[in-house]
């Protein structure tokens, strides 16, 4: 596919009839970059999801000779430390890839995001993502001054024959979460993440959290100390694949084996319910010691996921 950079055009997705063409590009890109359909970190949009984006100004279609060859997705948010993040994710048909075409797309994405930021660039950063198998994107971003500021690792457990947990401390009770505890779980989860890299203070109540992480409460566990939530593990399962979405122990209760108890018990629970593999992701650098616990239980690393950033003021 011959697509010189100066023949690329940028516009909105016109209608549903173009969705199938964009979907074909996304699928070709995902296959080339070896994206994992079971991943908790990367995602390949389906037809219905792309259809919902037809009226979204944050989706920019890239064409050559009026043929869709890629797209740009834009988003923006403000983190609790005052950083304004302007994210772009670029998708380009593998048959149309070249450094010049990547550059044309990046230049256009940065131009759009700079317009969104206006003159407030001192605390603004460009951002993008790439996994360890998306080598084209990762190299290109680094060549353009982007640096890896955080790395996630996705892990998987397929051997459910894990060592039994230590005995539960006498004042700790482990069981399924009750609806009247959902808000406390949400609040504890926010307290755990507050101050960590990329934290965004919530501007809403717990309803979104409950919908996304407690949709299957029968697959979740909490640890209580005299009816106070001191730890939790929240899971969901589809077919034979389960995902651990959130897993935390209160800071003042760590080191007592509560995390291992919750993790091993939920592995047994998921196994009884037909799961053949469990996925999760965590900080690759093991700063919170979670990765070490997962590895001791038997989780194996699958892939690294990089978060890239570049100060917007660098291009002023």
N, C-alpha and C positions, 0 to 999 in steps of 0.2 A: 504494500500500500504506500504509494508515493505521496507524502503530505508535507511539503516544505512549511517551515514555521510561519512564513509570511502569508500563507494561504489559510491559516486558521482564522475562524470567526467565532465570536462569543455572543450568545443570546439566551433567552429564556426557553424552556421546554414549551413547545407550542400547544400540544394537545395529547390526548391518550394514544393517538395513532403513532406517536413517536416513542412511546414508552418501550415498545418491544425492541426498537433499535438501541435505545440506551441500555436496556437490560442485557442485550447481546454483548455490548461493549463491557459492561460490568462483569459479566460471566467470563468473558475471554480474559480480562485483566485478572480476575480472581484465580483462574486456572494457571495462568502464566506465573503469578506471584505466589502460588501454592497456599492460598488462604484456606483456613480450616473451617468447614461448615459447622463443626461442633464447638468452635472456640467461644470462650466467654469474653474475649478481648477484641476480636475482629468480626466483621459482619458483611455478608453479601446480601444486598437488598433484593427483594422479590418484586414481581410485577405490581402487586397491590401497593406495596410501600412506595415504589417509584411513581405510581399513579397519583398518590396523595401529594407528591411534590410538584405536580404540574403547575400549581399556582404559587409555589414558594420562590420568592425572589432570591433566596440563598442558594439555589441550585442554578448553575450556569452551564449550559450545553456548549460543547466545543465541536465545531464542524469544520470539514474540509471539503470543498466543492459541493457544499450543501449536504454532506453525509456526516452523520454523527460519529465522531471518533473518540469522544471523551466527555468529561464533565468536571466541574469544580463545585465543591460544597463549602459554604462559608458559614461560620457562626461566631458569636462573640459573647463573652461573659466577664464579670469582675470578681476576682478572688478576694478573700477576706483580708489579705495583706495590702490591698489597694492596686494590685496588678490588673490591668485591663488586657485580656487575652483575645486575640483575633486569629481564629483558626481557619486554615484552608486544608482541604484534602483533595488531591488531584487524582483523577482516574483517566488513563489513556490506553486506548487499544494497543496491545503489544505490537501489532503490525504497523502502527503509526509512530512508534517511539523513536525519539532521537534526542540528544541533549538540547538541540535548538527548539524542539517542540515543547519539551518540558519547560524550557526557559520562557517561552512565550506564554505558557499557561501560568507559570509562577508570577511573571511580571504583571499579568492581568489580575491575578488574585490579589497580589499585594496592593495594586492600585485601587481596587475596589475596597479593600479593608482599610487602607489609608484614608479614603474618602469617608468611611464610616467613623473613623477616629477623629476626623477633623484636625485641629491643631494640637490636641492633647496626646502627644507621643512620648512624653517623658516616662510615664509609667505604663506604656503600651508595648506589647510584644506580639510579633508574628508567631504562630504556632502551627505545627503539623505533626502527623503521626506516620510511623512505618514499622513494620515487623521485621524480624531477622531474615525472612524470606523475600521481603520487598526490597531487594538490593538496589534496583534502579532508583527508586525514590530516596532511599537512605543516602546513597552516595551523592545524588543530585542536591539534596538539602544541605549536606555538609559542604559541598563545593560552593554553595551560595551563602555560607556564613551561619547556618543553623547549627546549634549544638544540642547534644542529648542532655536533658536536664533531669530526666527520671526514666527508669526502666522497670517495667513489669515483667513478671515471668508467669506463664501459664503452666499448671501442673495437672497431672492426672493419676488417679488410683484405679487399678484394675484387679489387684490382688486384695480381696476383702478379708483374707485370713490375717488380720492384724492382731498384735498383742493386746490382751485385755487391759483395761485401764486400772490404775491404782484405785484403792477404795475411796469412795466419796468421803471427804471430811465430814465429821459428825454433824455439823451445823448447816450443811449444804444439801439441798434437795433438787434433783434434776427431773424435769418433766416437760410436757408440751406447754407452749405458751397459751395464756388465756386472753380473750379479746380485751379485757380490762387492763392488760399489761402491755398492749401494743405501743401506747404512747411512751411508756417508760423505756421500752426497747429502743424506740426511735431516739429519744433524748440521750440515752447512753451511747448509742452509735454516733450521734453528733459530737458528744464529748470526747470520744475516742479519736475522731478525725480532726477535731479543732486544733489548729496550729500545725498540722502536717502539710506537706507540699501540695499545692493546688486546691486547698480547702476553700469551699464556697459556702458561706453562711446561708442557711435556708431562709427563704422568704415566704414560706408556706407552712401548713401544719403537717401532721404525720401521714396524711391520706395517701400521698404518692408513694411514700416509703412502704406503707402497708400493702398497697396494691402491687408493688413490684417485688417485694421480698417476703411477704407473708400471705401470698396467694394460696399456698398449700401449708397451712399451719401444722397439719399432721406430720409433716416432714421436718419440723423445726423443734429445737429443744432450748430450754432456758435453765439456768442454775439460779436457785434462790437461797438467800440467807435470811432466815426469819421474814419471809415473804418479800424481801427486796431483791430485785434482779441484779445479779453480780456477773452474769455471763450469758451468752446466747450464741446459737448457731442456726442460721436461716438457710433453708434449702428448697429447691424445686426440682421436679423430675418430669421428663418427657420421654416416653417409651423407656428404653433401658439406660438413658443417660441422665445423671443427676448433676446439679450445679450447686455448690456452696457459694451463696451470694454475699453473706456477711457473717463474721465470726469474731467475737470480741469477749474479753474478760476485763472487768474493772481493774484499773491500774493498781489499786490498793489490795486486790485479791490475787494478783498474779504471783506465780511461784508456788502455788498450792496444788497444782495438778488439775485444776478445774478445766483448763483448755483441753488437755488430753482426754479427760473424761467425756466432755461434750463431743469431741471429734470422733473418738472410737465408738461411742454409743450411736452417733448418727450414721456412721459407716455401717454398723450392724442393722440399724433401722432401714436404711436405703437398700441394703442387700436383701432384706426380707421382702421388700416391696418390688423386687425385680430389677434393680439397677445393676448394670454390668461394669459401669465406669462412672467415676466421679471427677468432675472438673472444678477448678478454682484458679484464681490468679492472686498474686501478692507482690509486694515490693521485692525486686530481684536482689537488692543489697542486704536483705534480712535485717533491716534496722530495727524492726519491732519483734524480731526473733520468730516470726510466724513461719517463714520458709524453713527454718531449721526443724521446727516441730513437724511440719508436713513431711519433710524428707525422712525423719525418724519413724513416722507412721507408715511410710511406704509410697508416698506420692513421688512421681517421677517428673522431671522438667520436660516440657514439650517445646516451647518457643519463647523468645524474648520479644518484647514490644517496646519501642522507643518513643519517647515524647520529646519532640524537637522544639526549640524556641530561638528567636533572634530579636534583639531589641529593635523596635520600630524606629527609634531615633538614629540608628546606625545608617539608615538610608536617606536621612534628611539632607 
